[in-house]
């Protein structure tokens, strides 16, 4: 079977959606399916060069902040690709980004079976912007209604997308590979290997406002006054990187906080292995939080917030 996985967000952009698609592509390939990944033109294909996965990058203008394809030519390129490849299943990821929505519309017009997986809650119901953005809900709903099947990664994500469609939505939670994330690490040896001392608090996240890392840094200032040996490691990159580094300096905790930037997938389990506790301080719009699963699979206690789908992940 030939499967087309479509998303604005894919490597080298780092995040839960990109990793989900990457892992799904590899597992489908291992099941001897023919897999193609369709994404925007931002990045290279080096990460999949030896994996046997074909990548098609839709050309045109990409928003530099959100990394989404905003080119008016995208629909034409998607149509040409579909007619050339003729996939048995067109599987779009992320229900509120242009490439996925255009892809669903084009695939439906050309009579290809379509699946849409929603990975996000992009706006909290109590947000002052809810009434403003709700004016666009009928447009989004027009696209979403074209999907033959809709999947949500959590009940919270299902509830959110139900504002846009009357179709049945199936919840299929994300998972992790327990061969990669496991508790059988020598914590002290890893700390020595990576040059880390003290009790380690780990946060793996995109450095964006809604992830709440600025709140974590404020808490870290209080904690280090009580626990001199506490250390915070923040893994990830994003638009707030410079702001957060400056904040740590102004709070006089820069010697207690390490920002690693991007860490390759194959190295990430080591950071969970050396952590004493994992923190995800999201303040809104978290549909799932796959890093919580990775932390729990690694045998690490988690501290997080009660927003979106997070309680489903932590409490089961």
C-alpha positions as CSV (number, residue, x, y, z in Angstrom):
1,X,0.0,0.0,0.0
2,X,1.2,3.5,-0.8
3,X,0.7,6.1,2.0
4,X,1.3,9.8,1.6
5,X,2.0,11.6,5.0
6,X,1.4,15.3,4.7
7,X,2.3,18.1,7.1
8,X,3.7,21.6,7.1
9,X,5.9,20.5,10.0
10,X,8.6,18.0,9.4
11,X,12.3,17.7,10.0
12,X,14.4,19.8,10.3
13,X,11.8,21.6,12.3
14,X,11.8,19.9,15.7
15,X,8.7,19.1,17.6
16,X,6.2,16.4,18.5
17,X,4.3,16.4,15.1
18,X,7.6,16.1,13.1
19,X,8.8,13.2,15.3
20,X,5.4,11.5,15.1
21,X,5.4,11.6,11.3
22,X,9.0,10.5,11.2
23,X,8.3,7.5,13.4
24,X,5.1,6.6,11.6
25,X,6.9,6.7,8.2
26,X,9.6,4.4,9.5
27,X,7.1,1.9,11.0
28,X,5.0,1.9,7.8
29,X,8.2,1.3,5.8
30,X,9.2,-1.6,8.1
31,X,5.7,-3.1,7.4
32,X,6.7,-3.0,3.7
33,X,4.4,-0.1,2.7
34,X,5.5,2.5,0.2
35,X,5.7,5.8,2.1
36,X,6.1,9.4,0.9
37,X,6.3,12.4,3.1
38,X,5.0,15.7,1.7
39,X,6.0,18.9,3.5
40,X,7.1,22.4,2.8
41,X,10.3,23.6,1.2
42,X,12.0,24.5,4.5
43,X,15.0,22.1,5.1
44,X,16.9,19.3,3.5
45,X,16.3,15.6,3.2
46,X,19.5,14.4,4.9
47,X,17.7,13.1,7.9
48,X,15.9,10.4,5.7
49,X,18.6,9.7,3.2
50,X,19.3,6.2,4.4
51,X,15.8,5.4,5.6
52,X,14.2,4.6,2.2
53,X,11.5,7.3,2.7
54,X,10.9,9.6,-0.2
55,X,10.3,13.3,0.6
56,X,8.5,15.8,-1.6
57,X,8.9,19.4,-0.6
58,X,6.2,21.8,-1.9
59,X,7.9,24.9,-3.2
60,X,6.8,28.5,-2.5
61,X,6.8,31.0,0.3
62,X,7.1,29.6,3.9
63,X,6.2,31.7,6.9
64,X,9.5,32.2,8.7
65,X,7.9,32.2,12.2
66,X,5.4,29.3,11.9
67,X,7.2,27.3,9.2
68,X,3.9,26.9,7.3
69,X,3.5,27.0,3.5
70,X,1.5,30.1,2.5
71,X,2.2,29.8,-1.3
72,X,-1.0,30.1,-3.5
73,X,0.7,27.5,-5.8
74,X,0.7,24.8,-3.2
75,X,-2.7,23.3,-4.3
76,X,-1.5,22.9,-7.9
77,X,1.7,21.2,-6.8
78,X,-0.2,18.9,-4.4
79,X,-2.6,17.9,-7.2
80,X,0.2,17.1,-9.6
81,X,1.9,15.1,-7.0
82,X,-1.2,13.1,-6.1
83,X,-2.0,12.4,-9.8
84,X,1.6,11.2,-10.3
85,X,2.0,9.1,-7.2
86,X,-1.6,7.9,-6.8
87,X,-1.4,7.0,-3.1
88,X,-3.9,4.5,-1.6
89,X,-4.2,6.7,1.5
90,X,-3.7,10.4,1.9
91,X,-2.9,11.1,5.6
92,X,-2.7,14.8,6.6
93,X,-1.4,15.8,10.0
94,X,-2.3,18.8,11.9
95,X,-5.8,20.0,11.2
96,X,-5.1,23.8,11.2
97,X,-2.2,24.3,8.9
98,X,-2.4,25.3,5.2
99,X,-0.6,22.4,3.6
100,X,-2.7,19.7,5.3
101,X,-6.0,21.5,4.7
102,X,-5.2,22.2,1.0
103,X,-4.1,18.6,0.7
104,X,-7.3,17.3,2.1
105,X,-9.4,19.4,-0.3
106,X,-7.3,18.4,-3.4
107,X,-7.3,14.7,-2.4
108,X,-11.0,14.7,-1.9
109,X,-11.6,16.3,-5.3
110,X,-9.4,13.6,-6.9
111,X,-11.2,10.8,-5.0
112,X,-8.3,9.6,-2.9
113,X,-9.2,8.2,0.6
114,X,-8.3,10.8,3.2
115,X,-7.4,10.7,6.9
116,X,-6.8,13.8,9.0
117,X,-5.0,13.6,12.4
118,X,-5.3,16.6,14.7
119,X,-2.4,17.1,17.0
120,X,-3.2,20.4,18.6
121,X,-5.4,22.8,20.5
122,X,-4.3,26.1,19.0
123,X,-6.6,28.4,21.1
124,X,-7.9,28.1,24.6
125,X,-11.7,28.5,25.0
126,X,-11.2,31.3,27.6
127,X,-8.8,33.2,25.4
128,X,-9.9,36.8,24.6
129,X,-9.0,35.9,20.9
130,X,-11.6,33.1,20.8
131,X,-14.5,35.3,19.6
132,X,-12.2,37.0,17.0
133,X,-10.8,33.8,15.5
134,X,-14.2,32.0,15.7
135,X,-15.1,34.1,12.6
136,X,-12.8,31.8,10.6
137,X,-14.2,28.6,12.0
138,X,-16.6,28.0,9.1
139,X,-13.7,28.2,6.6
140,X,-11.6,25.7,8.6
141,X,-14.7,23.5,9.0
142,X,-15.2,23.4,5.2
143,X,-11.8,21.9,4.8
144,X,-11.9,19.6,7.8
145,X,-15.3,18.2,6.7
146,X,-13.7,16.8,3.5
147,X,-11.7,14.2,5.4
148,X,-13.1,10.7,5.3
149,X,-11.8,9.8,8.8
150,X,-10.6,12.1,11.6
151,X,-8.2,11.1,14.3
152,X,-7.4,13.1,17.5
153,X,-4.4,12.3,19.7
154,X,-6.4,13.0,22.9
155,X,-9.9,13.6,24.2
156,X,-9.0,17.3,24.6
157,X,-8.0,17.5,20.9
158,X,-11.2,15.7,20.0
159,X,-13.3,18.2,21.9
160,X,-11.5,21.1,20.2
161,X,-11.8,19.8,16.6
162,X,-15.5,19.1,17.3
163,X,-16.1,22.9,17.1
164,X,-15.2,22.6,13.4
165,X,-17.0,19.4,12.3
166,X,-19.9,17.2,13.1
167,X,-18.1,14.1,11.8
168,X,-17.1,11.2,14.2
169,X,-13.7,11.6,15.6
170,X,-11.6,8.7,16.8
171,X,-9.0,9.1,19.6
172,X,-5.7,7.3,19.0
173,X,-3.1,8.4,21.6
174,X,0.5,8.8,20.7
175,X,3.1,6.3,21.8
176,X,6.8,5.9,22.4
177,X,9.4,3.3,21.6
178,X,10.3,1.7,25.0
179,X,13.4,0.3,23.4
180,X,14.7,3.9,23.2
181,X,13.1,5.4,26.3
182,X,13.7,3.1,29.3
183,X,14.7,3.4,33.0
184,X,17.8,1.2,32.7
185,X,20.3,4.0,32.6
186,X,23.3,4.6,34.9
187,X,22.2,8.1,36.0
188,X,25.5,9.1,37.7
189,X,27.6,7.8,34.8
190,X,25.5,9.9,32.3
191,X,25.9,13.0,34.4
192,X,29.6,12.5,34.4
193,X,29.7,11.9,30.7
194,X,27.7,15.1,29.9
195,X,29.4,17.2,32.6
196,X,26.4,17.7,34.8
197,X,26.4,17.9,38.6
198,X,23.7,18.1,41.2
199,X,20.0,17.2,41.0
200,X,18.8,17.6,37.5
201,X,15.5,19.1,36.4
202,X,14.9,18.4,32.7
203,X,12.6,20.2,30.3
204,X,12.4,19.1,26.7
205,X,10.3,21.6,24.7
206,X,10.1,24.0,21.8
207,X,11.1,27.4,23.2
208,X,7.8,29.2,22.6
209,X,5.6,31.3,24.9
210,X,2.9,28.7,25.3
211,X,5.3,26.2,26.6
212,X,5.8,28.3,29.8
213,X,9.5,28.0,30.1
214,X,9.7,31.6,31.3
215,X,7.5,30.5,34.2
216,X,9.9,27.6,34.9
217,X,12.8,30.0,35.1
218,X,11.1,32.2,37.6
219,X,10.4,29.1,39.7
220,X,14.0,28.0,39.3
221,X,15.2,31.2,40.9
222,X,13.2,30.4,44.0
223,X,14.3,26.7,44.0
224,X,18.0,27.4,43.8
225,X,17.7,29.6,46.9
226,X,16.6,26.5,48.8
227,X,18.5,23.8,46.9
228,X,21.9,25.1,45.9
229,X,22.6,21.9,44.0
230,X,19.6,22.1,41.7
231,X,20.3,22.3,38.0
232,X,17.9,22.9,35.0
233,X,18.6,21.5,31.6
234,X,16.4,22.9,28.8
235,X,16.5,20.9,25.6
236,X,15.1,22.5,22.4
237,X,15.1,25.6,20.3
238,X,12.6,28.2,19.2
239,X,11.7,31.8,18.8
240,X,12.1,32.6,22.5
241,X,15.6,31.2,22.8
242,X,17.4,34.6,23.2
243,X,14.7,35.9,25.5
244,X,14.9,32.9,27.8
245,X,18.7,33.0,28.0
246,X,18.5,36.7,28.8
247,X,15.9,36.0,31.5
248,X,18.2,33.4,33.1
249,X,21.0,36.0,33.2
250,X,18.8,38.7,34.7
251,X,17.5,36.3,37.3
252,X,21.1,35.5,38.2
253,X,20.7,31.7,37.6
254,X,22.6,31.4,34.3
255,X,25.1,29.2,36.1
256,X,22.3,26.9,37.2
257,X,20.6,26.6,33.8
258,X,21.9,24.9,30.6
259,X,20.3,25.5,27.3
260,X,21.4,22.7,25.0
261,X,19.7,23.8,21.8
262,X,18.7,21.1,19.3
263,X,19.6,17.5,20.4
264,X,19.4,14.7,17.8
265,X,16.7,12.0,18.4
266,X,19.3,9.3,19.1
267,X,20.9,11.4,21.9
268,X,17.7,12.5,23.6
269,X,17.1,9.3,25.7
270,X,20.4,10.0,27.5
271,X,19.0,13.3,28.8
272,X,15.9,11.6,30.2
273,X,18.3,9.0,31.7
274,X,20.3,11.6,33.7
275,X,17.3,13.6,34.9
276,X,16.0,13.4,38.4
277,X,12.7,14.9,37.5
278,X,11.0,16.1,34.3
279,X,9.0,19.3,34.0
280,X,6.7,20.4,31.2
281,X,5.3,23.9,32.2
282,X,2.9,24.4,29.3
283,X,0.4,27.3,30.0
284,X,-2.1,26.5,27.3
285,X,-2.9,24.7,24.1
286,X,-1.2,21.3,24.8
287,X,-3.1,18.6,23.1
288,X,-0.9,15.7,24.3
289,X,2.7,16.3,25.3
290,X,4.6,13.3,24.0
291,X,7.7,14.2,26.0
292,X,5.7,13.3,29.1
293,X,5.4,9.7,27.8
294,X,9.1,9.7,27.1
295,X,9.9,10.8,30.6
296,X,7.6,8.2,32.2
297,X,8.9,5.5,30.0
298,X,12.3,6.5,31.2
299,X,11.2,6.0,34.8
300,X,11.3,9.7,35.7
301,X,8.7,11.5,37.8
302,X,7.0,14.4,36.0
303,X,5.7,17.7,37.1
304,X,3.4,19.5,34.7
305,X,0.3,21.6,34.3
306,X,-3.4,20.7,34.1
307,X,-4.0,22.1,30.6
308,X,-5.4,20.5,27.4
309,X,-4.7,16.8,27.1
310,X,-1.9,16.6,29.7
311,X,-4.1,15.1,32.5
312,X,-5.0,12.3,30.1
313,X,-1.3,11.5,29.6
314,X,-0.2,11.7,33.2
315,X,-3.3,10.2,34.9
316,X,-4.2,7.7,32.2
